[in-house]
Amino acid sequence: MAFKNCKDVGFELIYQCFNQGFSDYIVNLHLPLEEFKKRFFGPEGNELKNSFIAIEEERPVGLILGGIKDYNGIKTMRCGALCIIPDYRGKGIADELFYLHKERAISEGCKMMMLETIIGNDRALNFYKKHGYEKVYELQYFQLSDLSKFEKFNNPYDIKPIEFSQLKEIRDEMGDVYINWQNDLPYIEKSEGQHNYGAFIENKIVGVLSINEYGRINLIWVNKKHRGQGIATGLLRNAIDKLNLIKLGTSFPNNHVLYGFYKKLGFEKEKVAQYEMFMIL
């Protein structure tokens, strides 16, 4: 069996292994080739040079995707996917792929490694624990299908589109507020169909919203001095009207302020949740 860096193999092999490796996964991850490439090597942040594949007699049997970025001030390697095709599981392939993944992180000067795994996927959870990861955050998903409550909200705020550079400035103002990988600014910047809005008071931004064309909320934040005044609700009402949204969805880790805000609006928790797991190098 050969273990190769993904930059040294054809992309079709990577795609084939991903689909076969996740064919029986809890969540359906099958995507058309171009959509897979656009998503997993776009906003998700994976790179071929940081990913590895196991090949047995020209057949791809295992895959690990990796991406590196400065994450909350720490150079971090994220495991974007790890899969073994069903009839090759239990043969130590995942261990070897993870070893290459970790060695790559060390050689690139990473100080931390992280990943997400679905709660209830005990096999994966135990594997990651065995290799040194620890659960730190619980990532919850919420959705709202009934947007009628927003129709009663009379938006009094000056809300208008903002540039990504303005969103980045506000992120700096937020300080050490933790944002998960798939909601952080690099993910937002690389995502297609993303819309960023700011709420202004006396020409100063006091609240922001980053949301995509389908109603997925990546980031919503209001300056502490202006909370409790309906600004966040106003930002959502504006996006609903401007983008003709029929539903809203979001995800976030362990944040009681966001939890209370979304519950008050009627958001319902989805069945799927994830652990965010970390390992210090």
C-alpha positions in Angstrom: 0.0 0.0 0.0 1.3 3.5 -0.9 0.6 6.7 1.0 0.9 9.8 -1.2 0.6 13.5 -0.9 -2.6 14.6 -2.7 -0.7 17.1 -4.9 1.0 14.1 -6.5 -2.2 12.2 -7.6 -5.1 13.0 -9.9 -8.0 14.9 -8.4 -10.4 12.2 -9.6 -8.8 9.7 -7.2 -9.3 12.1 -4.3 -13.0 12.6 -5.3 -13.5 8.9 -5.7 -12.1 8.1 -2.3 -14.1 10.8 -0.6 -17.4 9.5 -2.0 -16.7 5.9 -1.2 -15.2 6.6 2.2 -18.3 8.6 3.2 -20.8 6.5 1.4 -22.3 5.2 4.7 -21.8 8.4 6.8 -24.4 9.8 9.2 -24.8 12.8 6.9 -25.0 12.6 3.1 -21.8 14.2 1.8 -22.1 13.2 -1.8 -21.4 16.2 -4.1 -20.8 16.6 -7.8 -17.1 16.8 -8.6 -17.0 20.6 -9.2 -19.1 21.3 -6.1 -16.8 19.1 -4.0 -13.7 20.9 -5.3 -15.2 24.3 -4.8 -16.3 23.6 -1.3 -13.6 21.5 0.3 -10.7 23.2 -1.4 -12.3 26.7 -1.2 -14.0 28.0 2.0 -13.2 24.8 4.0 -9.5 25.7 3.6 -8.1 22.3 2.7 -5.1 22.2 0.4 -3.7 19.4 -1.7 -0.2 19.8 -0.2 -1.6 19.3 3.3 -3.7 16.2 2.4 -2.8 12.6 2.0 -4.3 9.5 0.3 -3.8 5.8 0.7 -3.7 3.7 -2.5 -3.8 -0.1 -2.9 -3.1 -1.4 -6.4 -4.1 1.9 -8.0 -7.4 2.0 -6.0 -7.8 4.9 -3.5 -8.8 3.4 -0.1 -8.2 6.2 2.5 -8.1 10.0 2.6 -7.3 12.8 5.0 -7.7 16.4 4.0 -5.9 19.2 5.8 -5.9 23.0 5.9 -3.6 25.4 7.8 -4.4 29.0 8.9 -3.8 31.5 11.7 -6.8 30.5 13.8 -7.6 32.9 16.7 -4.0 33.9 16.7 -2.5 30.4 16.6 -1.2 28.6 13.5 -3.5 25.6 13.3 -3.9 22.5 11.2 -7.5 21.4 10.7 -8.5 18.0 9.6 -11.2 18.7 7.0 -12.1 15.1 6.4 -10.8 11.6 7.2 -12.3 8.6 5.6 -11.6 5.0 4.8 -13.6 3.0 2.3 -15.7 0.4 4.1 -13.9 -2.8 3.2 -10.5 -1.4 4.2 -11.4 -0.2 7.7 -9.7 -1.7 10.8 -6.4 -2.2 9.0 -4.5 0.7 10.5 -4.8 2.9 7.4 -6.4 5.8 9.3 -3.5 5.7 11.9 -1.0 6.0 9.1 -2.9 8.9 7.4 -3.2 10.7 10.7 0.5 10.2 11.4 1.3 12.0 8.0 -1.3 14.7 8.9 0.3 15.4 12.2 3.9 15.3 10.8 2.8 17.8 8.2 1.4 20.1 10.9 4.6 19.9 12.9 6.8 20.5 9.8 4.7 23.6 8.9 5.2 25.1 12.4 1.6 24.6 13.6 1.0 24.9 17.4 -2.4 23.3 17.4 -4.5 20.8 15.5 -8.3 20.7 15.4 -11.3 19.0 13.8 -15.1 18.6 14.1 -16.8 15.2 14.6 -20.5 14.5 14.7 -21.8 13.7 18.2 -22.9 10.0 18.2 -20.1 8.9 15.8 -18.4 7.1 18.7 -15.9 5.2 16.4 -14.5 8.5 15.1 -14.6 10.1 18.6 -12.6 7.3 20.2 -10.1 7.3 17.3 -9.4 11.0 17.8 -9.2 10.6 21.6 -6.7 7.8 21.1 -4.5 10.2 19.0 -4.6 13.0 21.6 -7.6 15.2 20.7 -9.8 16.5 23.5 -13.4 17.8 23.2 -13.5 21.6 23.8 -16.6 23.0 22.2 -20.0 21.7 21.2 -21.2 23.0 17.9 -25.0 23.3 17.6 -27.1 23.9 14.5 -30.3 25.9 14.5 -32.9 26.7 11.9 -36.0 28.9 11.5 -38.6 28.2 8.8 -41.4 30.5 10.0 -40.2 34.1 9.3 -43.6 35.7 10.1 -42.4 37.2 13.4 -40.1 39.5 11.4 -43.0 41.0 9.5 -44.1 42.7 12.7 -40.7 44.2 13.3 -40.5 47.8 12.1 -36.8 48.3 11.3 -35.7 51.8 12.4 -32.0 51.3 11.8 -29.7 52.5 9.1 -28.6 49.2 7.6 -26.6 48.9 4.4 -24.2 46.6 2.7 -20.6 46.8 3.8 -17.3 45.7 2.3 -15.4 42.7 3.6 -12.6 45.0 4.8 -15.2 46.7 7.1 -16.3 43.3 8.4 -12.6 42.5 9.1 -12.3 45.8 11.1 -15.3 44.8 13.2 -13.8 41.4 13.8 -10.8 43.0 15.3 -13.1 45.1 17.5 -14.7 41.9 18.7 -11.5 40.9 20.4 -11.1 37.3 21.6 -14.7 36.2 20.9 -14.4 32.6 19.7 -15.8 31.9 16.2 -15.7 28.4 14.8 -13.7 27.5 11.6 -16.7 27.4 9.3 -18.0 30.8 10.4 -14.6 32.6 10.6 -13.6 35.4 8.2 -11.4 33.4 5.9 -14.3 31.0 5.3 -16.7 34.0 4.7 -14.2 35.6 2.3 -14.0 32.5 0.1 -17.7 31.7 0.1 -19.8 32.5 -2.9 -23.2 34.2 -2.5 -22.2 35.9 0.7 -23.7 39.2 1.8 -22.4 41.5 4.5 -24.5 44.2 6.2 -23.7 46.8 8.8 -26.1 48.7 11.2 -25.0 52.3 11.6 -25.5 54.9 14.3 -24.1 58.3 13.5 -22.0 56.8 10.6 -20.4 54.3 13.0 -21.0 50.5 12.6 -22.5 49.1 15.7 -23.7 45.8 14.4 -22.8 43.4 11.5 -24.3 40.4 9.8 -22.7 38.0 7.3 -25.3 35.7 5.6 -25.4 33.8 2.4 -28.1 33.9 -0.3 -29.8 30.8 1.2 -30.2 32.3 4.7 -27.2 30.7 6.4 -25.9 33.1 9.1 -22.1 32.9 9.5 -21.7 35.9 11.8 -24.0 38.3 13.7 -22.7 40.7 16.3 -23.7 43.9 18.0 -21.6 46.2 20.1 -22.2 45.6 23.8 -23.2 49.3 24.3 -26.1 48.8 21.8 -27.4 45.4 22.6 -31.1 44.9 23.6 -32.3 47.5 21.2 -33.3 45.3 18.3 -30.3 45.9 16.1 -29.6 42.2 15.5 -33.2 41.5 14.7 -33.1 44.5 12.4 -30.1 43.2 10.5 -31.9 39.9 10.0 -35.1 41.6 8.9 -33.1 43.6 6.3 -31.5 40.5 4.9 -34.8 38.6 4.7 -36.3 41.5 2.7 -33.2 42.1 0.5 -32.5 38.5 -0.3 -36.1 37.2 -0.4 -35.3 34.5 2.2 -37.7 31.8 3.1 -35.7 30.3 6.0 -32.7 31.0 8.3 -30.1 28.7 9.6 -27.0 29.0 11.7 -24.4 27.2 13.8 -22.3 28.3 16.7 -20.3 26.8 19.7 -21.1 27.3 23.4 -22.4 30.9 23.3 -25.2 31.7 25.7 -25.8 35.1 24.3 -26.4 33.8 20.8 -28.4 30.8 22.2 -30.8 33.2 24.0 -31.1 35.5 21.0 -32.0 32.7 18.5 -34.3 30.9 20.9 -36.2 34.1 21.5 -36.8 34.4 17.7 -38.1 30.8 17.6 -35.1 29.0 16.1 -35.2 25.3 16.6 -32.2 23.1 17.3 -31.4 20.5 14.6 -30.7 16.9 15.5 -27.1 16.9 14.3 -24.5 18.5 16.5 -20.7 18.3 16.5 -17.8 18.3 18.9 -14.9 20.6 18.2 -11.8 18.8 19.3 -8.3 20.2 19.7 -4.8 19.0 20.3 -1.8 21.1 21.4 1.5 20.4 19.6 
